[in-house]
Amino acid sequence: KQHREMIEATKRGDTVVTTGGLIGKATKVADSELTIELADGVRARLVKSMVADVRGKGQLVAANDAKPD
């Protein structure tokens, strides 16, 4: 129930983590699917049930290209 509520509350601009591990910004939200931008100009459509986590606009996401200490 919590998961369903989280997905239904997803809005444009939220950071979305998919069950496959992809992280992107929601650019379009429809009834059963949404479009996320993975990189500049790279968009993917996915079924809402494949969303594992939704992070608000202000929450930071660790970058894969972070420089080691």
Steps between C-alpha positions, in 0.01 A plus 500: 500500500785741586673422171184566300445833678863602438467424128168683469655808666783513243509831317705664227851584623522224761802271493393141434692177567381199298503138611775448241719757672460787254479850646334782312281806523127466432413714198147374427256321727198317354245256645695175475845608380749779527790638301835554668807682376812293565748748348478811283268405215473133607147411606334171585136402554422261780202344669437664837514165682871477407583800723690395813544843662399860446717781631387861510663775295723608789642159587848428374591188303854364507673530163666197345789712379607623846878530533663262750673647805 
